[in-house]
Amino acid sequence: MPRAIRLLVLDVDGVLTDGRLYFGPRGEALKVFHVRDGLGMVELQRAGVRIAVISGRRSPMVAARCRELGVREVHQGVGDKLKVLKALLKRTGIAAAECACVGDDLPDLPLMRHVGRAFAVADAAPEVRAAAHTVTRLPGGAGAVREVCDRLRPQRRR
């Protein structure tokens, strides 16, 4: 029987967002997050599964959204995502087999190959979809994270 998932790791651009970057005269101006993804993340955390965000880009909007959702493990501007994940697993005592991740593009592949359960969003790069255990029905930024959270959330007894 596979181990229960205790940690979900999410990329941001292309996973929590649709991957488009909006720039104004002062740099990045906007990120759009799907409300259903947020509720899925809150419910998954209530069920005892931790969530971490590991992103190659930095954005104050990501930090604000994660605060709002109660996500404490937020790592931005990361060049080596796998190094950050390994340090997080060591610090928390969570085994890689008890970790899931959601990715959409090539920088996410090392994470996906390291964890127990790898998800790709529906519109992910072909190599990412091929490396995933599961491909979501929905694209990034359009409810794909909610889909994953619903799959991972332990079923409530009635």
Secondary structure, 3 states (H helix, E strand, C coil): CCCCCCEEEECCCCCCCCCCCEEECCEEEECCCCHHHHHHHHHHHHCCCEEEEECCCCCHHHHHHHHHHCCCEEECCCCCHHHHHHHHHHHHCCCHHHEEEEECCHHHHHHHHHCCEEEECCCCCHHHHHHCCEECCCCCCCCHHHHHHHHHCCCCCC
